[in-house]
Amino acid sequence: MQEVPAIEQGEVQVWCARVNDAAMKAAVGLLNEEEQARMERMRLGIARHEFVVGRALLRVLAGAATACGPREVTIGVGEHGKPRVEGVEFSVAHSHGLVVLALCREAALGVDLEWVEREIEALEKRGDAIVHEVHAAVRRSLFPPHPRSAIVDLINHMDDILDLAEDAAETLHLYHVTAITPEALRLAGLALESVRQIQQAVAMLADPARNRELLVLCSRVDELESEADHVLRAAMSKLFREEPDVRELIKLRAVYEVLEELTDVCKDVSAELESIVLGRLGG
């Protein structure tokens, strides 16, 4: 496990651990006799494993926060039967083989863990259905509001955004990425902002009076894509300079690239929107 820094006043630390054989092997030795007995009483394997890894993670982090060894941490029982450790506040959640623990010094807090990959997959399938509906509507329409090819290209590129969002979720899951770098968060933020601009622009498409506003939004998407290019280059440079673990390097490189590609596809959508508007303006 990586070195645990001290918790500063006002700081909240959030840690994530994957539940696997290696984690179990390391975690069991940190439990006291009572916890090991509780482990033995658990019938469901995944529940047992999540309990063991979660409790060991708590012992390591609380020990670092209170300047004692993991096995020396006293874990009592607080309100509603929840575990408590004197001197720290914490919250634990687990799902699908992951354990997340948040802790701080002075304030009550809560953490939740939701498995979003399936939700993203469901959204992508809904997007596919909408694409098919739009294609069918274009074929049926005698007088579509925009050129048929422009509508088809626009909806197809919008579907590409959903496809890449699903790819990003799958990449995080398949590569077992449990720690997100600031660079990945920045790229994700740029992708999210690009999608928001696209959402606003598409809503304006039906109103010719808002053509100019729409073009401003498209210009903003172009700027976000350019910024993402810079962030990606800097992130890759830092990754190859500073990351000693080849496996982590491969994982993060894949994450960076798929997040940056999201902004590329958003730029493709903005180009289609610009083309429709300029055609309407006669430009």
C-alpha positions, 0 to 999 in steps of 0.5 A: 500500500502507498504511504499514508499522509497525515490528515490536515485540519479541514482535510478529507481523505478518500481511499479506494481498495480493490477486493481481490486475493492479494488484498485479502492475503494482506488484510487478514493479518491486520484483523484482531481475533474478534474480527477474524471470528466475525469473518469466519461467521460470514457465509457469503464470500464477497461480503466476507472479503469486503468486510476484511479489506474494508476493516483492514483499510480502516485500521491502516488509515486510522492508525496513520491518523492517530500515530499507532500501528494498524493492529493497535487501533481500537475500533469501538461501537458508536451510534446505531451500532456503527464502528467508531475510532477515537480521534477520527471521523470516517465512512465506509462503502463497498460495491462490486469488489471495491471498498471506499473509505473517507476520513477526516478529523473533526466533522461527521461525513458520509461516502457512497459508492455507486456502480455507474458502468451499467448505468452508462451502458443503459444510457448508451443503449437508449441513445442507440434507440434515439438514433434509430428513431431519428433516422426513421423520422428523416426517411419519413419526412417530406420536408425535414427542417435541415438537410437530411445528410446534416441531421444524420451526421449530427445525430451519429456524431452525438451517438459517438459521444455516448459510445466514448463515455461508455468506453471511458467507464469500461476502461476504468473498470477493465484496467482496475483503475482505483486512483484518479490523477488530477490530469484525468480529472481535468480531462474529464471536466473538459469533456463534461463542459464540452457536452454541456455546451453541446446540449445547450447548442442543440436546444437552440437549433430549432430557434433561428433567432438564436443562431449567433448564440449557438455559434458562440457555444460551438466556438467554446467547444473548439476552445475546450478541445484545444485545451484538452490537447494541451492537458493531454500532452502535459499529462503524457509528458509527466506520466512518462517522466515520473511513473515507475510502474509500467502497468500504471503507465499503460492504464493511465495512458489509456484513460487520458486518451479516451477522455481527450477523444471525448472532446474531439468528438464534441468538436465534431458535433459542434462542426456539424451544428456550425454547418447547419447554422451557416447554411441557414444564414447563407454563409 
